[in-house]
Amino acid sequence: MKSETYLDFCFIRENSGTLAAEVQNNFERIFKGQRLHWYLDDKTVLDAEVVVAEVKGMSSWESEQEVIDHLEESAGDTFWTALQGYQFYVYPPEKKGCGSCGVS
């Protein structure tokens, strides 16, 4: 079963004009096979590029730690160099059965 997944990222680096495109390419590769969609908001502030990314949808991960593990395995140097912050929420499907008695 798939989990509801909400991922927020903030990327910042010196202005080169290509950060949003690089984040887009990274996401296409990193999230391939997941039913996730993203929105990128990019701005230039002083001499820096800022990209705030909202990712949401359904994924096969059951915890925030699984997302982190996946990113550590598949995200490249550009991703890690520019990443300045993130926030993850993963809501796995509820198990069927009696929640009070522990029977599944």
MDTraj code that builds the backbone (N, CA, C; nanometers):
import mdtraj as md
import numpy as np

residues = "MET LYS SER GLU THR TYR LEU ASP PHE CYS PHE ILE ARG GLU ASN SER GLY THR LEU ALA ALA GLU VAL GLN ASN ASN PHE GLU ARG ILE PHE LYS GLY GLN ARG LEU HIS TRP TYR LEU ASP ASP LYS THR VAL LEU ASP ALA GLU VAL VAL VAL ALA GLU VAL LYS GLY MET SER SER TRP GLU SER GLU GLN GLU VAL ILE ASP HIS LEU GLU GLU SER ALA GLY ASP THR PHE TRP THR ALA LEU GLN GLY TYR GLN PHE TYR VAL TYR PRO PRO GLU LYS LYS GLY CYS GLY SER CYS GLY VAL SER".split()
xyz = np.array([
    [0.0841, -0.1177, 0.0000],
    [0.0000, 0.0000, 0.0000],
    [0.0888, 0.1242, 0.0000],
    [0.0373, 0.2287, -0.0557],
    [0.1118, 0.3534, -0.0678],
    [0.0864, 0.4443, 0.0519],
    [0.1853, 0.5281, 0.0820],
    [0.1758, 0.6248, 0.1910],
    [0.1548, 0.7644, 0.1355],
    [0.0732, 0.8440, 0.2070],
    [0.0629, 0.9856, 0.1728],
    [0.1959, 1.0496, 0.2085],
    [0.2517, 1.1274, 0.1169],
    [0.3861, 1.1809, 0.1353],
    [0.3876, 1.3303, 0.1052],
    [0.4456, 1.4066, 0.1990],
    [0.4610, 1.5518, 0.1839],
    [0.6063, 1.5866, 0.2151],
    [0.6760, 1.6402, 0.1177],
    [0.8166, 1.6738, 0.1329],
    [0.8360, 1.8207, 0.0952],
    [0.9025, 1.8954, 0.1794],
    [0.9338, 2.0356, 0.1506],
    [1.0859, 2.0520, 0.1538],
    [1.1388, 2.1232, 0.0565],
    [1.2826, 2.1464, 0.0461],
    [1.3086, 2.2950, 0.0247],
    [1.4226, 2.3404, 0.0723],
    [1.4704, 2.4752, 0.0421],
    [1.6142, 2.4631, -0.0074],
    [1.6373, 2.5096, -0.1296],
    [1.7701, 2.5077, -0.1906],
    [1.8171, 2.6521, -0.2090],
    [1.9417, 2.6780, -0.1735],
    [2.0000, 2.8115, -0.1906],
    [2.1450, 2.7945, -0.2347],
    [2.1836, 2.8754, -0.3323],
    [2.3236, 2.8782, -0.3720],
    [2.3505, 3.0085, -0.4480],
    [2.4777, 3.0332, -0.4760],
    [2.5164, 3.1518, -0.5519],
    [2.4463, 3.1507, -0.6867],
    [2.4046, 3.2677, -0.7337],
    [2.3251, 3.2796, -0.8548],
    [2.4031, 3.2368, -0.9795],
    [2.3493, 3.1335, -1.0462],
    [2.4027, 3.0907, -1.1759],
    [2.2901, 3.0839, -1.2794],
    [2.1658, 3.0971, -1.2314],
    [2.0517, 3.0930, -1.3213],
    [2.0020, 2.9550, -1.3573],
    [2.0594, 2.8501, -1.2985],
    [2.0230, 2.7138, -1.3379],
    [1.9710, 2.6270, -1.2233],
    [1.9594, 2.6802, -1.1041],
    [1.9243, 2.5971, -0.9891],
    [1.7871, 2.5310, -1.0050],
    [1.6859, 2.6052, -1.0475],
    [1.5517, 2.5468, -1.0620],
    [1.5525, 2.4305, -1.1612],
    [1.6214, 2.4459, -1.2721],
    [1.6292, 2.3383, -1.3720],
    [1.7028, 2.2168, -1.3152],
    [1.8067, 2.2406, -1.2378],
    [1.8817, 2.1294, -1.1776],
    [1.7975, 2.0565, -1.0733],
    [1.7210, 2.1311, -0.9930],
    [1.6318, 2.0681, -0.8954],
    [1.5266, 1.9848, -0.9691],
    [1.4692, 2.0394, -1.0750],
    [1.3704, 1.9668, -1.1560],
    [1.4292, 1.8353, -1.2081],
    [1.5486, 1.8405, -1.2649],
    [1.6143, 1.7199, -1.3169],
    [1.6434, 1.6195, -1.2063],
    [1.6905, 1.6691, -1.0917],
    [1.7161, 1.5798, -0.9779],
    [1.5885, 1.5108, -0.9330],
    [1.4789, 1.5863, -0.9203],
    [1.3533, 1.5280, -0.8750],
    [1.3026, 1.4229, -0.9728],
    [1.3150, 1.4487, -1.1014],
    [1.2710, 1.3506, -1.2010],
    [1.3453, 1.2190, -1.1845],
    [1.4718, 1.2262, -1.1522],
    [1.5526, 1.1058, -1.1342],
    [1.5271, 1.0426, -0.9963],
    [1.5286, 1.1238, -0.8916],
    [1.5171, 1.0744, -0.7541],
    [1.3804, 1.0109, -0.7279],
    [1.2744, 1.0728, -0.7786],
    [1.1392, 1.0287, -0.7464],
    [1.0758, 0.9425, -0.8554],
    [1.1568, 0.8941, -0.9486],
    [1.1060, 0.8072, -1.0549],
    [1.0435, 0.6824, -0.9919],
    [0.9268, 0.6468, -1.0402],
    [0.8592, 0.5283, -0.9885],
    [0.7654, 0.5571, -0.8720],
    [0.7681, 0.6769, -0.8184],
    [0.6770, 0.7168, -0.7120],
    [0.5659, 0.8019, -0.7740],
    [0.4512, 0.8048, -0.7108],
    [0.3408, 0.8884, -0.7605],
    [0.3443, 1.0229, -0.6896],
    [0.4510, 1.0978, -0.7151],
    [0.4723, 1.2266, -0.6505],
    [0.4716, 1.3379, -0.7544],
    [0.4211, 1.4508, -0.7149],
    [0.4186, 1.5700, -0.7988],
    [0.4828, 1.6825, -0.7196],
    [0.5446, 1.7760, -0.7903],
    [0.6109, 1.8844, -0.7192],
    [0.5863, 2.0185, -0.7849],
    [0.6023, 2.1192, -0.7012],
    [0.5906, 2.2579, -0.7435],
    [0.7173, 2.3286, -0.6984],
    [0.7820, 2.4001, -0.7887],
    [0.9042, 2.4741, -0.7572],
    [0.8763, 2.6235, -0.7637],
    [0.9158, 2.6935, -0.6603],
    [0.9066, 2.8396, -0.6570],
    [1.0496, 2.8915, -0.6509],
    [1.0955, 2.9554, -0.7585],
    [1.2342, 3.0021, -0.7618],
    [1.2400, 3.1544, -0.7623],
    [1.3396, 3.2069, -0.6913],
    [1.3598, 3.3509, -0.6792],
    [1.5087, 3.3796, -0.6772],
    [1.5415, 3.5026, -0.7121],
    [1.6783, 3.5497, -0.6960],
    [1.6754, 3.6564, -0.5878],
    [1.7561, 3.6371, -0.4849],
    [1.7634, 3.7307, -0.3733],
    [1.9084, 3.7724, -0.3591],
    [1.9339, 3.9024, -0.3786],
    [2.0699, 3.9549, -0.3801],
    [2.1503, 3.8767, -0.4841],
    [2.2525, 3.8053, -0.4430],
    [2.3339, 3.7277, -0.5373],
    [2.3105, 3.5774, -0.5238],
    [2.1936, 3.5411, -0.4730],
    [2.1654, 3.3989, -0.4495],
    [2.0384, 3.3559, -0.5205],
    [2.0377, 3.2294, -0.5625],
    [1.9172, 3.1652, -0.6157],
    [1.8525, 3.0894, -0.5010],
    [1.7212, 3.1006, -0.4901],
    [1.6462, 3.0289, -0.3880],
    [1.5361, 2.9507, -0.4585],
    [1.5293, 2.8209, -0.4284],
    [1.4225, 2.7369, -0.4815],
    [1.3559, 2.6677, -0.3632],
    [1.2271, 2.6937, -0.3477],
    [1.1470, 2.6240, -0.2482],
    [1.0635, 2.5221, -0.3238],
    [1.0725, 2.3973, -0.2821],
    [1.0046, 2.2877, -0.3525],
    [0.9054, 2.2198, -0.2601],
    [0.7836, 2.2020, -0.3098],
    [0.6808, 2.1271, -0.2394],
    [0.6535, 2.0003, -0.3193],
    [0.6696, 1.8864, -0.2548],
    [0.6488, 1.7566, -0.3192],
    [0.5382, 1.6852, -0.2429],
    [0.4397, 1.6332, -0.3160],
    [0.3334, 1.5597, -0.2476],
    [0.2758, 1.4536, -0.3390],
    [0.2137, 1.3551, -0.2750],
    [0.1531, 1.2462, -0.3495],
    [0.1617, 1.1167, -0.2712],
    [0.1702, 1.0066, -0.3452],
    [0.1754, 0.8741, -0.2844],
    [0.3117, 0.8109, -0.3131],
    [0.3684, 0.7485, -0.2102],
    [0.4997, 0.6855, -0.2261],
    [0.5013, 0.5497, -0.1587],
    [0.6074, 0.4757, -0.1832],
    [0.6229, 0.3436, -0.1219],
    [0.6938, 0.3516, 0.0138],
    [0.7387, 0.4696, 0.0533],
    [0.8068, 0.4841, 0.1818],
    [0.7071, 0.4838, 0.2957],
    [0.7466, 0.4244, 0.4086],
    [0.6581, 0.4172, 0.5243],
    [0.7016, 0.5071, 0.6385],
    [0.8132, 0.5788, 0.6207],
    [0.8596, 0.6685, 0.7271],
    [0.9474, 0.7773, 0.6669],
    [0.9667, 0.8814, 0.7462],
    [1.0549, 0.9893, 0.7038],
    [1.1978, 0.9389, 0.6882],
    [1.2388, 0.8445, 0.7741],
    [1.3744, 0.7899, 0.7660],
    [1.3963, 0.7168, 0.6340],
    [1.2953, 0.6486, 0.5834],
    [1.3080, 0.5812, 0.4535],
    [1.3293, 0.6826, 0.3413],
    [1.2658, 0.7990, 0.3515],
    [1.2878, 0.9044, 0.2520],
    [1.4323, 0.9513, 0.2589],
    [1.4814, 0.9767, 0.3786],
    [1.6203, 1.0214, 0.3968],
    [1.7169, 0.9180, 0.3418],
    [1.6930, 0.7909, 0.3723],
    [1.7798, 0.6840, 0.3211],
    [1.7806, 0.6829, 0.1682],
    [1.6634, 0.6993, 0.1072],
    [1.6540, 0.7023, -0.0392],
    [1.7313, 0.8212, -0.0958],
    [1.7162, 0.9372, -0.0350],
    [1.7877, 1.0559, -0.0822],
    [1.9387, 1.0379, -0.0700],
    [1.9838, 0.9786, 0.0407],
    [2.1271, 0.9571, 0.0593],
    [2.1839, 0.8658, -0.0490],
    [2.1036, 0.7712, -0.0961],
    [2.1486, 0.6782, -0.1997],
    [2.1433, 0.7377, -0.3403],
    [2.0462, 0.8259, -0.3663],
    [2.0221, 0.8644, -0.5047],
    [2.0403, 1.0119, -0.5388],
    [2.0519, 1.0991, -0.4420],
    [2.0685, 1.2417, -0.4731],
    [2.2156, 1.2726, -0.4988],
    [2.2398, 1.3606, -0.5941],
    [2.3760, 1.3951, -0.6327],
    [2.4329, 1.5130, -0.5553],
    [2.5547, 1.5511, -0.5926],
    [2.6260, 1.6587, -0.5247],
    [2.5525, 1.7920, -0.5315],
    [2.4938, 1.8237, -0.6466],
    [2.4213, 1.9502, -0.6608],
    [2.3093, 1.9589, -0.5589],
    [2.2388, 1.8496, -0.5421],
    [2.1284, 1.8435, -0.4464],
    [2.1783, 1.8761, -0.3061],
    [2.2837, 1.8070, -0.2618],
    [2.3319, 1.8223, -0.1245],
    [2.4018, 1.9562, -0.1022],
    [2.4699, 2.0076, -0.2033],
    [2.5395, 2.1349, -0.1892],
    [2.4413, 2.2499, -0.1712],
    [2.3310, 2.2461, -0.2456],
    [2.2348, 2.3566, -0.2416],
    [2.1276, 2.3398, -0.1335],
    [2.1072, 2.2181, -0.0839],
    [2.0020, 2.1940, 0.0153],
    [2.0336, 2.2669, 0.1450],
    [1.9397, 2.3510, 0.1891],
    [1.9581, 2.4269, 0.3124],
    [1.8570, 2.3893, 0.4198],
    [1.7500, 2.3228, 0.3810],
    [1.6497, 2.2818, 0.4788],
    [1.5474, 2.1897, 0.4169],
    [1.4823, 2.1110, 0.5030],
    [1.3775, 2.0212, 0.4545],
    [1.2825, 1.9893, 0.5690],
    [1.1651, 1.9419, 0.5306],
    [1.0637, 1.8974, 0.6253],
    [0.9860, 1.7858, 0.5572],
    [0.9740, 1.6713, 0.6234],
    [0.9083, 1.5554, 0.5640],
    [0.7944, 1.5070, 0.6532],
    [0.6850, 1.4665, 0.5879],
    [0.5751, 1.3977, 0.6563],
    [0.5343, 1.2805, 0.5689],
    [0.5371, 1.1605, 0.6278],
    [0.4951, 1.0398, 0.5577],
    [0.3887, 0.9730, 0.6442],
    [0.2714, 0.9521, 0.5853],
    [0.1595, 0.8915, 0.6568],
    [0.1296, 0.7561, 0.5936],
    [0.1816, 0.6479, 0.6536],
    [0.1552, 0.5147, 0.5976],
    [0.0076, 0.4788, 0.6146],
    [-0.0409, 0.3861, 0.5328],
    [-0.1813, 0.3458, 0.5464],
    [-0.2042, 0.2814, 0.6826],
    [-0.3232, 0.3035, 0.7350],
    [-0.3557, 0.2452, 0.8648],
    [-0.3716, 0.0954, 0.8511],
    [-0.3203, 0.0254, 0.9482],
    [-0.3331, -0.1201, 0.9502],
    [-0.4762, -0.1554, 0.9848],
    [-0.5272, -0.2586, 0.9227],
    [-0.6630, -0.3035, 0.9532],
    [-0.6603, -0.3870, 1.0801],
    [-0.7688, -0.3838, 1.1512],
    [-0.7792, -0.4614, 1.2731],
    [-0.8202, -0.3721, 1.3877],
    [-0.8138, -0.4255, 1.5029],
    [-0.8575, -0.3560, 1.6237],
    [-0.7397, -0.2788, 1.6827],
    [-0.7474, -0.1478, 1.6819],
    [-0.6391, -0.0661, 1.7353],
    [-0.6230, -0.0773, 1.8850],
    [-0.7307, -0.1035, 1.9580],
    [-0.7218, -0.1083, 2.1040],
    [-0.6740, -0.2427, 2.1552],
    [-0.7011, -0.3505, 2.0813],
    [-0.6608, -0.4819, 2.1315],
    [-0.5341, -0.5341, 2.0633],
    [-0.4881, -0.4678, 1.9581],
    [-0.3646, -0.5071, 1.8935],
    [-0.3777, -0.6175, 1.7905],
    [-0.4992, -0.6602, 1.7597],
    [-0.5197, -0.7677, 1.6615],
    [-0.5188, -0.7088, 1.5215],
    [-0.4373, -0.7662, 1.4328],
    [-0.4295, -0.7179, 1.2960],
    [-0.5111, -0.8034, 1.2029],
])
top = md.Topology()
chain = top.add_chain()
for i, resn in enumerate(residues, 1):
    res = top.add_residue(resn, chain, resSeq=i)
    for name in ("N", "CA", "C"):
        top.add_atom(name, md.element.get_by_symbol(name[0]), res)
traj = md.Trajectory(xyz[None], top)
